[in-house]
Amino acid sequence: MPLLSIIIPSRTVDAPDLQRLQASLSHQSFQDFEVLVETSGNSEEAKAIAAQRASGEILAFFCADNDLQDRDFLRTMVWYARL
């Protein structure tokens, strides 16, 4: 079971912004996560649906256009979430 579930509501799984975010996630120093992309309903519905399917201890909600420049972003986020 992953520690972190990253939930991304998106209109389509082929969106260029989403592909860029997934690429930046692959370069993170912290890798104990799952990614759930939900395309159904509006943004709030998509978040709720994905949250029900998530298996991580910590849930993080990202927009598809996020680009994580700092390779330690997830590690720092998880550290603060566990305080």
Backbone torsions as a table, in degrees:
resi	resn	phi	psi	omega
1	MET	NA	127.9	179.5
2	PRO	-71.4	152.4	177.3
3	LEU	-74.2	-35.8	-173.2
4	LEU	-122.6	132.7	172.0
5	SER	-111.3	120.7	178.3
6	ILE	-99.7	118.4	-176.2
7	ILE	-107.7	127.1	-176.7
8	ILE	-129.2	107.2	172.5
9	PRO	-76.6	135.2	-177.4
10	SER	-150.2	150.3	177.8
11	ARG	-71.8	-30.4	-179.6
12	THR	-150.9	150.6	179.5
13	VAL	-79.6	-7.3	-179.7
14	ASP	-100.9	9.7	-177.9
15	ALA	-63.3	135.2	178.8
16	PRO	-56.7	-38.8	178.8
17	ASP	-61.7	-41.3	-179.8
18	LEU	-65.2	-41.3	177.7
19	GLN	-62.7	-38.8	178.1
20	ARG	-65.3	-42.2	178.4
21	LEU	-63.5	-44.2	180.0
22	GLN	-62.7	-36.1	176.7
23	ALA	-65.4	-42.1	180.0
24	SER	-68.5	-31.3	176.4
25	LEU	-65.7	-34.9	-178.5
26	SER	-68.1	-17.6	179.8
27	HIS	-98.9	6.4	179.5
28	GLN	-72.8	145.8	177.6
29	SER	-71.5	-27.6	176.9
30	PHE	-94.4	124.4	-175.1
31	GLN	-124.2	8.5	-179.4
32	ASP	-86.7	67.5	-178.4
33	PHE	-145.5	160.9	170.8
34	GLU	-119.8	154.5	178.1
35	VAL	-117.7	126.5	176.6
36	LEU	-117.8	115.2	177.2
37	VAL	-103.1	122.0	-178.5
38	GLU	-116.1	125.4	-176.1
39	THR	-109.5	-1.2	-176.9
40	SER	-91.2	144.5	175.4
41	GLY	70.1	-171.6	176.4
42	ASN	-79.2	179.3	-174.0
43	SER	-58.0	-45.3	-178.1
44	GLU	-67.7	-40.9	177.2
45	GLU	-63.7	-42.3	-179.5
46	ALA	-62.2	-41.3	178.6
47	LYS	-62.2	-43.7	-178.7
48	ALA	-65.3	-42.0	179.8
49	ILE	-63.3	-47.5	-179.0
50	ALA	-66.4	-37.0	179.7
51	ALA	-62.4	-34.5	178.0
52	GLN	-67.8	-31.8	-179.5
53	ARG	-85.7	-17.8	-174.2
54	ALA	-64.6	144.5	179.0
55	SER	-115.0	0.3	-179.3
56	GLY	-76.9	156.2	175.8
57	GLU	-71.9	-32.7	-178.8
58	ILE	-117.4	132.7	176.3
59	LEU	-104.6	134.9	176.0
60	ALA	-127.6	131.7	-178.9
61	PHE	-108.5	117.7	-179.1
62	PHE	-116.3	150.3	168.9
63	CYS	-85.6	150.5	-177.6
64	ALA	-62.0	-24.3	-177.1
65	ASP	-89.5	7.2	174.0
66	ASN	-67.9	143.0	175.6
67	ASP	-134.0	112.5	-174.2
68	LEU	-86.0	96.4	-178.0
69	GLN	-71.9	-37.6	-178.3
70	ASP	-84.4	117.9	-176.0
71	ARG	-69.0	-10.4	176.5
72	ASP	-103.2	11.9	-177.3
73	PHE	-56.5	-51.6	-177.6
74	LEU	-65.2	-40.8	178.7
75	ARG	-58.7	-45.5	179.4
76	THR	-65.9	-42.7	-179.8
77	MET	-60.9	-45.3	-179.5
78	VAL	-66.2	-40.1	178.3
79	TRP	-57.1	-48.2	179.7
80	TYR	-66.5	-37.6	-179.5
81	ALA	-65.5	-26.6	-177.2
82	ARG	-92.6	-0.7	178.8
83	LEU	-62.9	NA	NA
